[in-house]
Amino acid sequence: MLGAWLDGHDGGGSDWTHLQWHMAIFEIAVGAWEEALTRFETHILPAATDTHDALTDAPAMLWRLELAAPRPVSLAWEPVHATAVHQLTHSLRGASLPAGTCGRA
């Protein structure tokens, strides 16, 4: 039902991307790995590399796709990593950290 609804609508933003993530999880669970990969490449990856909307969804999906892959596959880890590093360094620029933490939590 979610898949049919998503296919019949256009969307954007973090909520839309997260719904796509849930649908891809379902596709992996029922053995439709290629469909999940296509959903990731079409809806989640662009959001993760163009914005910060999917910086949690994208690596979580990449991990699941890698674990469930029916064959050796090269997945798009690098663009997600690059966007995450860019977002992190941009958000930390000018931030003051408590003394003695050296950037560690």
C-alpha positions as CSV (number, residue, x, y, z in Angstrom):
1,M,0.0,0.0,0.0
2,L,2.8,2.5,0.9
3,G,4.6,1.6,-2.4
4,A,1.6,2.3,-4.5
5,W,1.0,5.6,-2.7
6,L,4.6,6.7,-3.1
7,D,4.6,5.8,-6.7
8,G,1.5,7.9,-7.3
9,H,2.8,11.0,-5.6
10,D,5.7,13.4,-5.9
11,G,7.4,14.6,-2.8
12,G,10.6,16.0,-1.3
13,G,12.1,16.8,2.0
14,S,13.1,14.7,4.9
15,D,9.7,13.2,5.6
16,W,9.3,12.1,1.9
17,T,12.8,10.6,1.9
18,H,12.2,8.8,5.2
19,L,9.0,7.2,3.8
20,Q,11.1,6.0,0.8
21,W,13.5,4.6,3.3
22,H,10.7,2.6,5.0
23,M,9.6,1.3,1.7
24,A,13.1,0.2,0.8
25,I,13.4,-1.6,4.1
26,F,10.2,-3.5,3.3
27,E,11.5,-4.3,-0.2
28,I,14.7,-5.8,1.3
29,A,12.6,-7.8,3.7
30,V,10.6,-9.4,1.0
31,G,13.6,-10.1,-1.2
32,A,13.1,-7.3,-3.7
33,W,16.7,-6.1,-3.3
34,E,17.0,-4.5,-6.8
35,E,13.8,-2.5,-6.2
36,A,15.2,-1.3,-2.8
37,L,18.5,-0.3,-4.6
38,T,16.6,1.6,-7.2
39,R,14.5,3.4,-4.6
40,F,17.7,4.3,-2.7
41,E,19.4,5.6,-5.9
42,T,16.3,7.5,-7.0
43,H,15.0,9.0,-3.8
44,I,17.4,8.7,-0.9
45,L,20.8,9.2,-2.4
46,P,20.0,12.5,-4.1
47,A,18.5,13.9,-0.9
48,A,21.6,12.8,1.0
49,T,24.1,14.3,-1.4
50,D,22.2,17.5,-2.2
51,T,20.9,18.3,1.3
52,H,21.3,17.0,4.9
53,D,17.8,15.6,4.8
54,A,18.9,12.0,4.5
55,L,22.3,11.9,6.3
56,T,20.9,9.3,8.7
57,D,18.7,7.4,6.2
58,A,21.4,7.1,3.5
59,P,24.1,5.3,5.5
60,A,21.5,3.1,7.3
61,M,20.1,2.0,3.9
62,L,23.6,1.5,2.4
63,W,24.4,-0.8,5.3
64,R,21.2,-2.8,4.9
65,L,21.7,-3.0,1.1
66,E,25.2,-4.3,1.6
67,L,24.2,-6.9,4.1
68,A,21.4,-8.2,2.0
69,A,23.1,-7.9,-1.4
70,P,22.5,-11.1,-3.5
71,R,25.9,-10.6,-5.1
72,P,29.1,-8.5,-4.6
73,V,28.1,-4.9,-5.3
74,S,29.8,-1.5,-5.1
75,L,27.5,0.9,-3.4
76,A,27.6,4.7,-3.3
77,W,29.3,5.2,0.1
78,E,31.7,7.9,-1.0
79,P,29.1,10.6,-2.0
80,V,27.2,10.1,1.3
81,H,30.5,10.2,3.3
82,A,31.6,13.4,1.5
83,T,28.3,15.2,2.2
84,A,28.4,14.1,5.8
85,V,31.9,15.4,6.3
86,H,31.0,18.7,4.6
87,Q,27.9,19.1,6.7
88,L,29.8,18.3,9.9
89,T,32.7,20.6,9.2
90,H,30.3,23.4,8.1
91,S,28.2,23.0,11.3
92,L,31.2,22.9,13.6
93,R,32.9,25.9,12.1
94,G,32.9,28.5,14.7
95,A,31.4,26.3,17.3
96,S,33.0,26.3,20.7
97,L,33.6,23.0,22.4
98,P,34.0,22.5,26.1
99,A,37.6,22.6,27.3
100,G,39.4,19.3,27.3
101,T,37.0,17.5,24.9
102,C,39.2,17.9,21.8
103,G,36.0,17.5,19.8
104,R,35.0,14.2,21.4
105,A,31.6,13.6,22.8
